[in-house]
Amino acid sequence: VTYTGVCASDVHMIDNNWGSSRYPLVPGHEVVGHVLAVGSAVKDLKVGDVVGLGCLAQKCDHCEWCDKKLDNLCPERKFTYMSNTVDETGEHVHHGGFSSFIRTDARGLFKLPAGYSEAHAGPLMCAGITVGAPLYEFCGNSFNAAGKRIAIVGLGGLGHLAVKFAAKMGADSVTVLSRGTSKEVFAKELGATRFIDSSNAEQMKAAAASVDLLLVCISGGKFDAMSYVGLMRPYGHIHLVGVPAEDIQLSIMPFLFQRLSLSASPIGSSEQMRAMLEFAGKHNIQPIIEVFPHSKANDAIQKVRDNTIRFRAVLKNDLA
């Protein structure tokens, strides 16, 4: 292991907020490293390859969803260190990337694009695929957004990457929505073509019926979905990749008459991961990161807890 991202999900697992933690816990699902050895059945990787491991560590490879190349929906899927994941022997707990070394199923690993920064690659394995997968699906399983009007709510760890991807996809417009105007210049530096202060009723009204895909990248707090419905064009899609702290309240009427849809997702499939990594490598899409020595992991975790990280924390292995 050379680098490991620190995700908000790691903090939730450390604290057992989701009730699926098992201690002792070794977190980390944004793992980057070099292949040191391969089993006899491994065909696609060799010693020396630079690879990444994300949330999805294991799948069955023979069910309906794996056959459809949607292995993230496999009923037998196992996550890197969550719940009861074990290694290939069935006897040992499968740990995460807060490690010097890791042994894992090669089918869950992905080669990094040639020359791509290892320090920046970790967050792509979770945050990158989390925003990349719905953008890819919305554009007909491609990263060509020509003719699409995309908007992103929230400009944090997920949102800043979403803007970077959307800006390189050739969308007709890339809008960022955030409360206040303090992030407007930054949003446009990332590639946004329009900024809307979501607390400004006049700006929201002026933007009516101008968005095809609204990607909601905020976590915690309250997401007032109905305040964004007016932005949507017919057949518009509201998609959440963050988890609000409160249940979403909806009125069905505008969804009914405008043929709108609401959905949500974490991560993505192996096929989507490969496409996302290829696209990120081609266009040099990199997350904004803060790097900590692995021996200072607690400092990184605290900044993620405090929501003061800009925008993804990454640990550099100094333990080996």
C-alpha positions as CSV (number, residue, x, y, z in Angstrom):
1,V,0.0,0.0,0.0
2,T,1.4,3.4,-1.0
3,Y,-1.6,5.7,-0.4
4,T,-5.0,5.4,1.2
5,G,-7.8,7.9,1.1
6,V,-9.8,8.7,4.3
7,C,-13.5,8.9,3.5
8,A,-16.4,10.1,5.7
9,S,-17.6,6.5,5.5
10,D,-14.4,5.4,7.3
11,V,-15.4,7.7,10.2
12,H,-18.9,6.2,10.2
13,M,-17.4,2.7,10.4
14,I,-14.9,3.7,13.1
15,D,-17.8,4.9,15.2
16,N,-20.2,2.1,14.2
17,N,-22.8,4.6,13.1
18,W,-24.3,2.0,10.7
19,G,-24.2,-0.9,13.1
20,S,-22.0,-3.1,10.8
21,S,-18.6,-2.5,12.2
22,R,-16.4,-5.3,13.5
23,Y,-13.5,-4.7,15.9
24,P,-10.6,-4.6,15.7
25,L,-11.4,-2.4,12.7
26,V,-8.9,-1.6,9.9
27,P,-10.7,1.0,7.7
28,G,-9.8,2.2,4.2
29,H,-11.5,1.7,0.9
30,E,-9.6,4.1,-1.3
31,V,-6.5,2.0,-1.5
32,V,-3.6,2.4,-3.9
33,G,-0.5,0.2,-4.1
34,H,1.9,-2.0,-6.1
35,V,1.3,-5.6,-6.9
36,L,3.9,-7.7,-5.0
37,A,2.6,-11.2,-5.9
38,V,-0.2,-12.9,-7.8
39,G,-2.0,-16.2,-7.5
40,S,-1.9,-18.8,-10.3
41,A,-5.4,-17.9,-11.5
42,V,-4.7,-14.2,-11.9
43,K,-4.5,-13.2,-15.6
44,D,-4.8,-9.5,-15.8
45,L,-2.3,-8.3,-13.3
46,K,1.4,-8.8,-12.8
47,V,4.0,-7.9,-10.2
48,G,4.8,-4.2,-10.3
49,D,1.4,-3.0,-11.6
50,V,0.0,0.0,-9.8
51,V,-3.6,-0.7,-8.8
52,G,-6.5,0.6,-6.8
53,L,-9.0,-1.1,-4.6
54,G,-12.3,0.6,-3.8
55,C,-15.4,-0.3,-1.7
56,L,-16.3,-3.4,-3.6
57,A,-13.8,-6.2,-2.9
58,Q,-15.7,-9.4,-3.8
59,K,-18.7,-10.5,-6.0
60,C,-19.9,-13.8,-7.3
61,D,-19.3,-13.3,-11.0
62,H,-22.1,-15.6,-12.1
63,C,-25.5,-14.0,-11.0
64,E,-27.8,-11.9,-13.2
65,W,-26.3,-8.6,-12.1
66,C,-22.7,-9.7,-12.6
67,D,-23.7,-11.0,-16.0
68,K,-25.1,-7.6,-16.8
69,K,-21.8,-6.0,-15.7
70,L,-23.5,-4.4,-12.7
71,D,-21.5,-6.3,-10.1
72,N,-22.1,-3.6,-7.6
73,L,-25.6,-5.0,-7.3
74,C,-24.5,-8.6,-6.8
75,P,-26.5,-10.1,-3.9
76,E,-23.3,-11.8,-2.8
77,R,-21.1,-8.6,-2.9
78,K,-18.7,-8.0,-0.1
79,F,-17.2,-4.7,0.8
80,T,-13.6,-4.1,1.6
81,Y,-13.8,-4.2,5.4
82,M,-17.5,-3.9,6.2
83,S,-19.7,-6.4,8.0
84,N,-18.5,-10.0,7.7
85,T,-16.0,-9.8,4.7
86,V,-13.3,-12.5,4.9
87,D,-10.4,-13.3,2.7
88,E,-10.2,-16.1,0.1
89,T,-9.5,-18.7,2.7
90,G,-12.7,-17.9,4.5
91,E,-10.8,-17.9,7.8
92,H,-9.3,-14.4,8.0
93,V,-11.0,-11.0,8.2
94,H,-10.5,-8.9,5.1
95,H,-9.1,-5.6,6.3
96,G,-9.0,-2.2,4.7
97,G,-6.3,0.1,3.4
98,F,-5.1,1.6,6.6
99,S,-2.3,-1.0,6.2
100,S,1.2,-1.5,5.0
101,F,0.1,-4.5,2.9
102,I,-3.2,-6.1,1.8
103,R,-4.1,-9.4,0.2
104,T,-7.3,-9.3,-1.9
105,D,-9.2,-10.8,-4.8
106,A,-7.6,-9.6,-8.0
107,R,-11.0,-9.2,-9.6
108,G,-11.6,-6.2,-7.3
109,L,-8.5,-4.4,-8.4
110,F,-8.1,-1.8,-11.1
111,K,-5.0,-0.7,-13.0
112,L,-4.4,3.0,-12.7
113,P,-3.9,5.0,-15.9
114,A,-0.3,5.3,-16.9
115,G,1.4,8.2,-15.2
116,Y,-1.6,9.1,-13.0
117,S,-0.5,10.4,-9.6
118,E,-0.8,7.7,-6.9
119,A,-1.5,10.2,-4.2
120,H,-4.6,11.5,-6.1
121,A,-5.8,8.1,-7.2
122,G,-7.2,6.9,-3.9
123,P,-10.2,9.2,-3.7
124,L,-11.2,8.2,-7.2
125,M,-11.8,4.7,-5.9
126,C,-14.7,6.0,-3.8
127,A,-15.6,9.6,-4.4
128,G,-14.6,9.4,-8.1
129,I,-16.8,6.5,-8.9
130,T,-19.6,7.7,-6.6
131,V,-20.1,10.8,-8.8
132,G,-18.7,9.3,-12.0
133,A,-21.2,6.3,-12.2
134,P,-24.4,8.4,-12.3
135,L,-22.9,10.8,-14.8
136,Y,-21.9,7.9,-16.9
137,E,-25.3,6.2,-16.7
138,F,-27.2,9.5,-17.4
139,C,-25.2,10.0,-20.6
140,G,-26.1,6.5,-21.9
141,N,-23.1,4.7,-20.5
142,S,-20.6,7.2,-21.8
143,F,-18.8,10.3,-20.6
144,N,-20.2,12.4,-23.5
145,A,-22.7,14.9,-22.1
146,A,-23.2,16.9,-25.2
147,G,-26.8,18.3,-25.2
148,K,-27.1,17.8,-21.4
149,R,-27.6,20.4,-18.8
150,I,-26.0,19.2,-15.5
151,A,-26.2,20.8,-12.1
152,I,-24.3,19.9,-8.9
153,V,-25.6,20.7,-5.4
154,G,-22.7,21.0,-2.9
155,L,-19.1,21.8,-3.5
156,G,-17.2,19.5,-1.1
157,G,-15.4,16.2,-1.3
158,L,-17.9,14.8,-3.8
159,G,-19.1,17.9,-5.4
160,H,-15.8,19.4,-6.5
161,L,-15.0,16.1,-8.3
162,A,-18.5,16.1,-9.9
163,V,-17.9,19.5,-11.4
164,K,-14.5,18.5,-12.7
165,F,-16.0,15.5,-14.5
166,A,-19.0,17.3,-15.8
167,A,-16.8,20.1,-17.2
168,K,-14.8,17.6,-19.2
169,M,-17.8,15.7,-20.5
170,G,-18.9,18.5,-22.9
171,A,-22.2,19.3,-21.2
172,D,-24.1,22.3,-22.6
173,S,-24.0,23.8,-19.1
174,V,-22.5,22.9,-15.7
175,T,-24.2,24.7,-12.8
176,V,-23.1,24.7,-9.2
177,L,-25.7,25.4,-6.5
178,S,-24.6,26.5,-3.1
179,R,-25.9,28.7,-0.3
180,G,-24.3,32.1,-0.5
181,T,-21.8,33.3,-3.0
182,S,-18.5,32.5,-1.3
183,K,-17.8,29.5,-3.6
184,E,-18.7,31.1,-6.9
185,V,-15.2,31.9,-8.1
186,F,-13.9,28.5,-7.0
187,A,-16.8,26.7,-8.8
188,K,-15.9,28.5,-12.1
189,E,-12.3,27.7,-11.6
190,L,-13.2,24.0,-11.5
191,G,-15.1,24.4,-14.8
192,A,-18.7,25.4,-13.8
193,T,-20.3,27.7,-16.4
194,R,-23.0,29.0,-14.0
195,F,-23.3,29.5,-10.3
196,I,-26.6,29.9,-8.4
197,D,-27.0,31.0,-4.8
198,S,-29.6,28.5,-3.7
199,S,-30.7,30.8,-0.9
200,N,-31.5,33.6,-3.5
201,A,-35.2,33.1,-4.5
202,E,-34.7,35.4,-7.6
203,Q,-31.8,33.4,-8.9
204,M,-33.6,30.1,-8.4
205,K,-36.7,31.4,-10.2
206,A,-34.6,32.7,-13.1
207,A,-33.0,29.3,-13.5
208,A,-36.4,27.5,-13.8
209,A,-36.6,24.6,-16.3
210,S,-32.9,24.7,-17.1
211,V,-31.5,21.4,-15.7
212,D,-31.6,17.8,-17.0
213,L,-29.6,16.2,-14.2
214,L,-29.3,17.5,-10.7
215,L,-26.5,15.6,-8.8
216,V,-26.9,16.1,-5.1
217,C,-23.5,15.8,-3.4
218,I,-24.4,17.0,0.1
219,S,-24.3,14.7,3.2
220,G,-25.9,15.3,6.5
221,G,-28.4,18.1,7.3
222,K,-31.6,18.5,5.3
223,F,-32.1,18.4,1.6
224,D,-35.3,20.3,0.6
225,A,-35.9,18.5,-2.7
226,M,-39.0,20.5,-3.5
227,S,-37.0,23.8,-3.6
228,Y,-35.0,22.3,-6.5
229,V,-37.9,20.8,-8.5
230,G,-38.6,24.0,-10.3
231,L,-35.1,23.9,-11.9
232,M,-35.8,20.6,-13.7
233,R,-36.7,20.3,-17.3
234,P,-39.2,17.6,-18.4
235,Y,-37.9,14.1,-17.8
236,G,-35.3,15.7,-15.5
237,H,-33.5,13.5,-13.0
238,I,-32.6,14.3,-9.4
239,H,-29.9,11.9,-8.2
240,L,-28.4,11.8,-4.7
241,V,-24.9,10.5,-3.9
242,G,-24.8,11.9,-0.4
243,V,-27.0,10.9,2.5
244,P,-29.1,13.7,4.2
245,A,-29.6,13.4,7.9
246,E,-33.3,13.9,7.6
247,D,-35.9,12.0,5.4
248,I,-36.7,13.7,2.2
249,Q,-40.3,15.2,1.9
250,L,-41.8,15.2,-1.6
251,S,-45.0,16.3,-3.4
252,I,-45.7,13.9,-6.2
253,M,-47.5,16.4,-8.5
254,P,-44.5,18.1,-10.2
255,F,-42.9,14.7,-10.6
256,L,-46.0,13.4,-12.2
257,F,-46.7,16.3,-14.7
258,Q,-43.0,16.9,-15.6
259,R,-42.1,13.2,-15.7
260,L,-39.3,13.7,-13.2
261,S,-37.4,11.0,-11.4
262,L,-35.6,10.7,-8.1
263,S,-32.8,8.2,-7.4
264,A,-29.7,7.6,-5.4
265,S,-26.6,5.5,-5.5
266,P,-23.2,4.7,-3.8
267,I,-20.1,3.6,-5.8
268,G,-20.6,1.9,-9.2
269,S,-19.8,-1.3,-11.2
270,S,-16.4,-2.5,-12.2
271,E,-17.1,-1.5,-15.8
272,Q,-18.0,2.0,-14.7
273,M,-14.9,2.1,-12.5
274,R,-12.7,1.3,-15.5
275,A,-14.4,3.9,-17.7
276,M,-14.1,6.5,-14.9
277,L,-10.4,5.8,-14.4
278,E,-9.7,5.9,-18.1
279,F,-11.6,9.3,-18.5
280,A,-9.9,10.8,-15.4
281,G,-6.5,9.7,-16.8
282,K,-7.2,11.1,-20.3
283,H,-8.3,14.5,-18.9
284,N,-6.1,14.6,-15.9
285,I,-9.1,14.9,-13.5
286,Q,-7.6,15.0,-10.0
287,P,-9.3,15.5,-6.6
288,I,-8.0,18.3,-4.4
289,I,-6.3,16.5,-1.5
290,E,-4.5,17.0,1.8
291,V,-1.7,14.4,2.3
292,F,-0.8,13.1,5.8
293,P,1.8,10.5,6.8
294,H,0.1,7.3,7.6
295,S,1.5,7.5,11.1
296,K,-0.6,10.7,11.5
297,A,-3.9,9.0,10.5
298,N,-5.7,10.3,13.6
299,D,-5.0,13.9,12.4
300,A,-6.5,13.2,9.1
301,I,-9.5,11.4,10.6
302,Q,-10.1,14.4,12.9
303,K,-10.2,16.8,10.0
304,V,-12.7,14.6,8.2
305,R,-14.8,14.6,11.4
306,D,-14.6,18.3,11.7
307,N,-15.4,18.8,8.0
308,T,-12.4,21.0,7.6
309,I,-10.6,18.8,5.1
310,R,-10.1,20.4,1.6
311,F,-11.4,18.2,0.0
312,R,-10.2,14.7,0.4
313,A,-7.7,13.3,3.0
314,V,-5.0,10.9,1.8
315,L,-2.5,8.9,3.9
316,K,1.0,8.3,2.6
317,N,2.3,5.0,3.8
318,D,5.3,5.5,6.1
319,L,4.7,2.4,8.1
320,A,6.3,-0.3,5.9
